[in-house]
Amino acid sequence: MRIACIVEGHGEVPALPILLRRLRDRIAPEISLEIPKPIRVPRSSLVIQEELERYVELAARQVESTDGILLLIDADDDIGCVLGPRLLGISTAKRSDRQHSVVIAAREYEAWFLAAAVSLRGKRGLALDLEPPEDPEGIRDAKGWLSRHNVEGRSYKETLDQPALTAAFDIDAALRTSSFHKLYRDVARLLTGSV
């Protein structure tokens, strides 16, 4: 099984394969999973139909007809339940011979870390008494939140911290967020053909 990924952020390039393997280990550990290097595309291009179609075609060439394509971007200020279906429609129409998933991380990927903050205590310089905010997906600047809670005074570095925190965060805690729960369901569907 192969899953080709399209992402917007530099940190997701190394982090998303780690996350997909962790999810595979929970959902279907018997499945052999290959993840080609994710295709990184600026968000401004991903929301333009012709550009997205071009990158979906590139991703489709990395996988077979029984495999999947996963597009993961941050919602920022967009409404995920509007943006997601629009992008999914474009992706599916371009290559209907592949399975497709579009996941819009509410605000940003790092909101999942905030939801699982307790499991990240002491990691990458984060405070030992770290507690999750009341509404992790409502935080406008999750990267800034992580920087402010770093006791070493370091700013969050997407390309270094995102993969490391992805390998460590508590999946069950993150499942309390709607966008991570959608990612989990979509990965289960891509891996097993069912939810």
Summary of the structure (lengths in Angstrom):
residues: 195
radius of gyration: 16.2
end to end distance: 16.6
largest distance: 48.9
contacts: 637
relative contact order: 0.18
helix: 51%
strand: 13%
